[in-house]
Amino acid sequence: MNNRKNLRQGMHIVLLFVFCTEFAAASIYSLKDVIKTSRNNNTLQKALKNKTLAQTSRNLADTSGDPFELSGTFTKADPYIGEKGNEYMVGMSKKVMLGNVLEEQRAVTALNNEAEQLEGVKNIFAYENGLKNLYHSHCIEYEAYQAFQKNYHDFVTLYRKKKKAYLYQEISKKELLNLEIEKNRLYAKLQALKMDQEISRQSILRLSALSATGATLSCKDMYPIRSRVVLGETLRLSKKAYEKRLHSAETKFKRYSHALESVDLSMQYNQEIDVDKVGIGVSIPLTFSSKRSEHERAAALYENSAVRFSFEQAMREKQNVIMRLKAQLKNQAQLLKAVKQNHQDYVNKLLPLSKKSYALGETSVIEYLLTQQRSYQLQAEVYTTQKAYYETLFTLYTVSETKDKK
């Protein structure tokens, strides 16, 4: 008898240890954890970093200047008069860029590369906002699942009571069947909601490279519902990229304004049968004989104008989108307040009357079920409006290129 008691106590201790171990292993991640881990493991950031390094190296390679060139010849001479012998020539040549031409060319490419890198930062910014929106969407789906689960359990309790009432012939078979059909429908809906929130949870953990084993999301740090948000300086990255491209076009114009860009230097040693020769040569391009620099400067001026006009048009379009999103956010905040109030009034006022009327036999089961369905619809409308609000909010942050401020 004592052995059995000791065995049971041992099993209880083992089960308690397993439970505590699993509970300790379960992790709860906040939105800050999701974004931080995502930044550390985001392949977009790694790709942008390596692309930046590749562009920098390519720019240095293209503007490193030409190498020395070594040339040589060997000749077996057999003159008509004099001794036979061997002759050879060794020479070196190099194209030398004058002034700061290479530095200016390097600056032209570097500025364009920096503008392109800012576009890459905008993509990462948009990705993070999308992840934040997914986090909020999951939290809403989880809340919807929890609320619907409670509604389902309440309805199951009612169904069991009515099933007993049917055994005592207090309700009809038809009424019981209607309740059973509704119970099965609610169960199917409950499973669908469970699957939706689980898929969104897995997506967030997978995209942020967090461990999914026993992990849950906090959902205590959701952004508050506001009809107006403070954006601060908008379109900051686009403005910086514009400044880089504009500076690049201006530097390019300066780059092709030099009267003389380069000269070719050469040195040669000739050993002939009866004489040694050393020669030094300079080759100067006659720039006035070509219109290349003139066309390059014209291209730089046109590029400068194109950058300005494109930026002005893009700014007008983005400002228009920002204004539209602000108005949409305000409307959705007001709509959310209204649908929440509608659902609350329905639950607190009409639903209790419907339940009481049904319990007293004053309304049919069909009328009662319709009342319940309307309650679910109003609740679903609240969650749908919430998700639409957060999608608009994070789209606004992405388009305006601003950091969110709770």
ABEGO torsion letter per residue (X at the ends): XAAAAAAAAAAAAAAAAAAAAAAAABBBBBAAAAAAAAAAABAAAAAAAAAAAAAAAAAAAAAAEBBBBBBBBBBBBBBABEBBEBBBBBBBBBBBBBEAAAAAAAAAAAAAAAAAAAAAAAAAAAAAAAAAAAAAAAAAAAAAAAAAAAAAAAAAAAAAAAAAAAAAGABBAAAAAAAAAAAAAAAAAAAAAAAAAAAAAAAAAAAAGBBABGBBBAGAABBBBBABBBAEBBGAAAAAAAAAAAAAAAAAAAAAABABABBBBBBBBBBBAABBBBBBBBBBBBAAABAAAAAAAAAAAAAAAAAAAAAAAAAAAAAAAAAAAAAAAAAAAAAAAAAAAAAAAAAAAAAAAAAAAAAAGABBAAAAAAAAAAAAAAAAAAAAAAAAAAAAAAAAAAAAGBBBBX
